[in-house]
Structure formats: structure tokens, C-alpha cells
Amino acid sequence: MNQKTYAVIIGSGSYIPTRKILNEDFMNHVFYDREGMLLQKMNVDIIQQFGKITGINERRYVTDDLVASDIAFYAAKDALESAKIDGETLDYIIVAHNFGDIRADNLRSEFVPALSSRVKHHLGISNPYTVAYDLPFGCAGWLQGLIQADYFIRSGNAKRIMVIGTETLSRICDPHDRDSMIYSDGAGAVIVEARESDVPVGILSQVVKSYSDELAYVLRMEKSSNPNYGKDTLFLKMNGRKLYENVLKTVPQVIKECLEKAGLSVLDINKILIHQANEKMDDAILKQLFALYELDMPAKDLMPMTISWLGNSSVATLPTLFDLMFKGKFEKQAINKGQHIVFASVGAGVNMNAVAYKIPND
């Protein structure tokens, strides 16, 4: 037998914040357009249109006493318990995020020490060979961390790696921008382990692309849409239409290339786990992906969605979704032994990636 080394997920964890924010909670917000002009449309109409397009009905925010590294720690602890391993045996802790720790009473990002170092400290891991580092890569950061973990494992440099995605977008969204209703908070983590196998298993293939020419600033930091609000504070801004148009051209192709590298067709895939910022956009991505294979739109349960109740938690979206499915907590969306799944994400930069993965049979 010709055995090779593969990266297999052996445990997962997540933290879903306790504060539930409904669409109706934005009724008293005052919204402005990009030019700083007060929107004339009534909030009830703005919110109804938002829900119809994005599929978001509610989202989760952290309580004032928590920051991104705190909820990353909760997800990491959950993952260690799920995998039933000692944190001291980890070779790497990779934490994907984009805004560091932002406190409720001080909206300035804290990056020192690194969030990964804070998580390692909270976990009480003393092993100096457990290397901790952060990864900023837009909303595609957690999946990029998984790809890097795969490289480390295949090279023989590592045996066990934890990959975490954590973000508190509620702290950097502009309350006077309609897009603020998209964003949410959360954290998710997985632990991958080296496995020798004579058949492909775990991470099978990956594709990564960066469109940093004309798309580099479709997501960026700018002042509030309200010219009289938070003049010294920068908030996350998005050119949603331009991003939407280009995502439909590029993401389906990235997924197809990833499947081809693994020797798979879209018909071999049991579940597609995609980053969720807009339900309408994700449905269009799936439709376009099947069109590349000259196939009709598949059954809706192929692409499980949490956006309706969790919103867009950036790098936490995919690992949280996987954790819910991995532990059988997502009704009718469990993942089973021997199945093929695809991860796909896109975010600021503009960075996008895809990973083909086979659930082990044992």
C-alpha cells in the first residue's frame, strides 16, 4: 500500500453569542446613504427589503464584557473537549480575525499580544512548541487557516493544529449604514490531525485566489455615513453591488477548480458549506456552479444555511456551521461518514478560497 499523510478534522467547537438582535431592533436607527444624505424611505420598508434580499431575520452580538479572543477561547476549549485531546499536544494555534480585540468601551483594535497568544494563554498551554499566530484574510481567513494547517501537516512539520475563526463585527459596523444589519459576532474552531491512509481522506484539494486590483477596496474602513457621528472612528464599509457582481463570476469557478483537483464532480458532493453574507447571493453562486456543469439547480438542503438566525459572523461563519453539523445540532443537516463536502468563502481583499474534504469512514 502507498500511504500518504492527510489532514483530518478530529474535533470542533463554537461560541454563539447570547444577545439576539432581531431585524425589528433596527426600527429606531437613522440611516444615511454613501453621500451622507438622510434616507427618505421609512425604516419598516428598509428592513423588510433587507430581510428579503439577505435572508437575515436575526443575528447575535457579544455582551459588553467579551472581546474576540474571549469567544475564541470558548470555541477552542469546546473543540479540545470534542477531540478529547490535551492542548499541550497542539503544534500550532492559528486564529483568523480581521479587527483584533475591540472593547465595548474603547473601539480601538488591540493586536498586541496576538489573539492566538491570548487564546493559548487562556487555555493554559505552556508548551513553547505550540506556535500561535494570527491570520488576517478577510472573511475567508478561517478557511485559509485550514489550508495552511494542511500544508504544515503534509510537510511533516506538524501533527495537530487548531484553527479558529473569531470576530466581533458588531463593534466596527456603522449604526447609520444599512449594511450594519448584515454583521454579527461569533467564534468557531476545528482541530486537524495527521492521518496516514492509502485512500484519500480529509482535505483533498484547495484553491485560493486574490483579486486585489479593481476589487481591493470593495470592503474597507471609512467614517460613518452620518457626517455628525463618530468623527474620529472608522467603520467597516462595503460596495455590495460590485462585490455581488464579481463574486458570481469568480466563486463558482474557484469551487469547480477545487473539485477538479480532487478528481470530483459537483454530483459527488453531499454538502456545500459556503460563507454566508447574503442568502440571495449564495443561492446564485450555487445555481451558477451547477450551470458550469450544465446541470439544473440542486435540492436546497445541499447548501445548509445559518444566515437567517446568525447573520454574517465573518471568519466564524464556516467553523460554526461545521460544528453544528459535526455534532448533529443542525436538524436534517448532519454530515455522515464517507461523505464529500466543500468549503468555500470570499472576503475583503478580495480573497476567496475553496477546500474539498472527505469525511473519514472511521
C-alpha positions in Angstrom: 0.0 0.0 0.0 1.1 3.5 -0.8 0.1 5.5 2.2 0.1 9.3 2.3 -0.4 11.9 5.0 -3.8 13.7 5.1 -5.2 16.4 7.4 -8.4 15.2 9.1 -10.7 17.1 11.4 -11.0 15.3 14.7 -12.9 17.9 16.8 -14.8 21.1 16.6 -16.2 23.8 18.8 -18.1 27.1 18.6 -19.4 30.0 20.6 -22.7 31.6 19.6 -23.2 34.9 21.5 -26.2 35.1 23.8 -27.5 38.5 22.7 -30.2 38.0 20.0 -30.7 41.1 17.8 -33.9 41.0 15.7 -34.5 43.0 12.5 -37.1 44.9 14.4 -34.5 46.2 16.7 -33.2 48.5 13.9 -36.5 50.3 13.6 -35.3 53.3 15.5 -32.0 53.6 13.7 -31.3 56.6 11.5 -29.9 55.5 8.1 -27.8 57.6 5.7 -26.6 56.9 2.2 -22.9 56.9 1.0 -23.1 60.6 0.3 -24.1 61.3 3.9 -27.7 62.1 3.0 -30.5 61.0 5.2 -32.5 58.2 3.6 -36.1 59.2 3.0 -37.5 55.7 2.9 -39.2 54.5 6.0 -37.3 52.1 8.3 -40.0 49.5 8.1 -39.5 49.4 4.3 -35.7 49.4 4.5 -35.8 46.5 7.0 -38.3 44.4 5.0 -36.3 44.8 1.8 -33.1 43.9 3.7 -34.7 40.7 5.0 -36.0 39.7 1.7 -32.6 40.1 -0.1 -30.3 38.8 2.6 -32.4 36.2 4.3 -31.3 37.6 7.7 -34.0 37.7 10.4 -31.8 38.0 13.4 -28.1 38.0 14.4 -26.0 37.5 17.5 -23.9 40.1 19.4 -21.5 39.5 22.2 -22.2 41.0 25.6 -20.2 44.1 26.7 -17.8 42.1 28.9 -16.5 39.9 26.0 -14.0 40.5 23.1 -12.9 38.4 20.2 -10.1 36.5 22.0 -12.6 35.6 24.8 -15.1 33.9 22.5 -12.2 32.3 20.5 -11.1 30.7 23.8 -14.6 29.4 24.4 -14.7 27.8 20.9 -11.1 26.5 21.4 -12.0 24.9 24.7 -15.1 23.3 23.1 -13.0 21.9 20.3 -10.4 20.4 22.6 -13.2 18.7 24.6 -14.8 17.4 21.3 -11.5 16.0 20.1 -10.7 14.6 23.6 -7.0 15.7 23.4 -4.6 17.7 25.5 -4.0 21.2 24.3 -0.3 20.7 25.1 -0.1 18.3 22.1 -1.0 21.1 19.6 1.8 22.1 17.2 0.0 25.3 16.0 -2.9 27.5 17.1 -4.0 29.6 14.1 -6.5 32.4 14.8 -8.2 34.1 11.9 -9.7 37.5 12.5 -9.5 41.0 11.0 -10.1 43.5 13.7 -8.4 42.2 16.8 -9.9 42.7 20.3 -12.3 45.6 20.4 -13.7 46.5 23.8 -17.2 47.9 24.2 -15.9 51.0 26.0 -13.0 51.6 23.6 -13.5 51.0 19.9 -9.8 50.7 19.1 -8.4 47.4 17.8 -5.9 45.6 20.1 -3.5 43.4 18.2 -0.7 43.0 20.9 -0.4 40.4 22.1 -1.7 38.4 19.2 -5.2 36.9 19.7 -3.7 33.5 19.2 -1.3 34.2 22.1 -4.2 35.3 24.2 -6.1 32.1 23.4 -3.1 29.9 24.2 -2.7 31.8 27.5 -6.4 31.3 28.4 -6.1 27.6 27.6 -3.2 27.3 30.0 -0.9 25.8 27.3 2.8 26.1 28.4 4.4 24.0 25.5 6.7 26.5 23.7 6.5 24.4 20.6 2.7 25.1 20.3 3.2 28.0 17.9 0.5 30.6 18.0 -0.1 33.2 15.2 -2.9 35.3 13.7 -4.2 35.3 10.2 -6.0 38.3 8.6 -7.5 37.3 5.3 -11.0 38.9 5.2 -14.0 36.6 5.8 -12.0 33.8 4.0 -9.5 33.8 6.9 -10.6 30.7 8.7 -10.6 28.6 5.6 -7.2 29.9 4.7 -6.0 28.9 8.1 -7.3 25.4 7.4 -5.4 25.4 4.1 -2.2 26.4 5.9 -2.7 23.7 8.5 -3.0 21.2 5.7 0.4 22.4 4.3 2.0 22.1 7.7 0.7 18.5 8.2 1.5 17.3 4.7 5.1 18.6 5.1 5.5 16.6 8.2 6.1 19.8 10.2 3.0 19.3 12.4 0.7 16.5 13.6 -2.1 18.5 15.3 -3.3 22.0 14.6 -6.2 24.1 15.9 -7.7 26.7 13.5 -10.0 29.3 15.0 -12.2 32.0 13.4 -13.4 34.8 15.7 -14.9 38.2 15.2 -17.0 40.9 16.8 -18.3 42.8 13.8 -20.9 44.5 16.0 -18.1 46.7 17.3 -17.0 48.0 13.9 -20.2 48.3 12.0 -21.7 51.8 11.4 -25.2 52.0 13.0 -26.1 54.6 10.4 -25.4 52.2 7.4 -28.0 49.7 6.3 -25.2 47.2 5.8 -24.8 47.2 9.6 -27.7 44.8 9.8 -25.7 42.1 8.0 -22.9 41.8 10.6 -22.8 39.6 13.7 -20.4 38.1 16.2 -19.2 34.6 16.9 -16.3 32.1 17.0 -15.7 28.6 15.7 -12.7 26.2 15.8 -11.6 22.9 14.5 -8.7 20.6 15.3 -7.0 18.8 12.4 -4.7 15.9 12.8 -2.3 14.0 10.5 -3.5 10.6 9.3 -1.8 8.1 7.2 -4.1 6.5 4.6 -3.8 4.5 1.4 -7.0 6.2 0.2 -7.7 10.0 0.0 -9.4 11.3 3.1 -9.7 14.6 5.0 -8.5 17.6 3.0 -8.3 16.5 -0.6 -7.6 19.7 -2.5 -7.7 23.5 -2.3 -7.8 26.6 -4.5 -7.0 30.2 -3.4 -7.3 33.4 -5.4 -6.9 37.1 -4.6 -8.4 39.8 -6.7 -6.6 42.9 -5.4 -6.7 45.1 -8.5 -10.0 46.8 -9.1 -11.7 44.9 -6.2 -9.2 45.6 -3.4 -11.3 48.2 -1.7 -14.9 46.9 -2.2 -14.6 46.3 1.6 -12.7 49.0 3.5 -12.7 51.2 6.6 -14.3 54.6 6.4 -16.0 57.2 8.5 -19.7 56.9 9.4 -22.4 57.6 6.8 -23.7 60.1 9.3 -21.3 63.1 9.0 -22.0 64.0 12.6 -21.4 60.6 14.1 -18.1 59.2 15.4 -15.9 61.6 13.5 -12.7 60.0 14.9 -13.9 56.4 14.3 -13.6 54.2 11.2 -16.3 51.6 10.4 -16.5 48.7 8.0 -17.9 49.7 4.6 -18.9 47.7 1.6 -19.7 48.2 -2.1 -22.2 45.4 -2.0 -23.3 45.6 -5.7 -19.8 45.5 -7.1 -18.9 42.6 -4.8 -22.0 40.7 -5.7 -21.4 41.0 -9.4 -17.8 39.8 -9.2 -18.5 37.0 -6.7 -20.9 35.4 -9.2 -18.2 35.5 -11.8 -15.4 34.0 -9.7 -16.5 31.9 -6.7 -18.3 29.2 -8.8 -15.2 28.8 -10.9 -13.0 28.5 -7.8 -15.2 25.7 -6.4 -15.1 23.9 -9.7 -11.3 24.1 -10.0 -11.1 22.8 -6.4 -13.3 19.8 -7.3 -11.4 19.1 -10.4 -8.1 19.0 -8.4 -9.7 16.4 -6.2 -11.0 14.4 -9.1 -14.6 15.1 -8.2 -17.7 16.4 -9.8 -20.3 18.6 -8.1 -22.5 15.5 -8.2 -20.1 13.8 -5.8 -20.6 16.5 -3.2 -23.0 15.8 -0.3 -22.8 19.3 1.3 -21.5 22.7 0.3 -20.6 24.9 3.2 -20.3 28.4 2.0 -19.5 31.7 3.7 -22.8 33.5 4.3 -23.2 37.2 3.8 -26.3 37.2 1.6 -28.7 34.3 1.1 -29.7 35.5 -2.4 -26.0 35.7 -3.4 -25.2 32.3 -2.1 -28.2 30.8 -4.0 -27.0 32.5 -7.2 -23.5 31.1 -6.6 -24.9 27.6 -6.3 -27.0 28.0 -9.4 -24.0 29.3 -11.4 -21.8 26.4 -10.1 -24.3 23.8 -11.4 -24.6 25.8 -14.6 -20.9 25.2 -15.1 -21.7 21.5 -15.2 -24.7 22.1 -17.4 -27.0 20.9 -14.5 -30.2 22.2 -13.0 -30.3 23.8 -9.6 -30.0 21.1 -6.9 -32.1 20.4 -3.8 -31.9 23.2 -1.3 -30.5 21.0 1.5 -27.2 20.7 -0.4 -26.2 24.1 1.0 -27.1 24.4 4.7 -27.6 28.0 5.8 -27.4 29.6 9.2 -27.6 33.2 8.0 -31.3 33.6 8.9 -30.5 33.5 12.6 -26.8 34.0 12.9 -26.1 36.7 10.3 -22.7 37.2 8.8 -20.1 36.5 11.5 -17.1 36.7 9.1 -14.4 34.1 9.8 -16.7 32.4 12.4 -19.4 31.5 9.9 -17.9 28.3 8.4 -16.4 26.7 11.5 -19.6 27.5 13.5 -21.7 25.9 10.7 -19.4 22.9 10.6 -19.5 22.4 14.3 -23.3 22.4 14.4 -23.4 19.8 11.6 -20.4 17.7 13.0 -22.2 17.4 16.4 -25.7 16.7 14.9 -27.1 20.0 16.2 -28.3 21.2 12.8 -31.6 19.4 12.0 -31.6 17.4 8.8 -28.1 18.7 8.0 -25.8 16.1 9.7 -22.6 15.1 7.9 -22.0 11.4 7.7 -19.0 9.1 7.3 -17.6 8.8 3.8 -19.3 11.9 2.5 -17.7 14.6 0.4 -18.1 18.3 1.4 -16.9 21.5 0.0 -15.9 24.6 2.0 -15.9 28.0 0.1 -15.5 31.6 1.3 -14.9 35.1 0.0 -13.9 38.3 1.8 -12.1 41.5 1.9 -9.0 41.8 -0.3 -10.8 40.4 -2.4 -9.7 36.9 -1.2 -11.5 33.7 -2.0 -10.8 30.0 -1.4 -12.3 26.5 -1.6 -11.5 23.2 0.0 -12.7 19.7 -0.9 -12.9 17.4 2.1 -13.9 13.7 2.6 -15.3 12.7 6.0 -13.4 9.6 7.2 -15.2 6.3 7.4 -13.9 5.6 10.9 
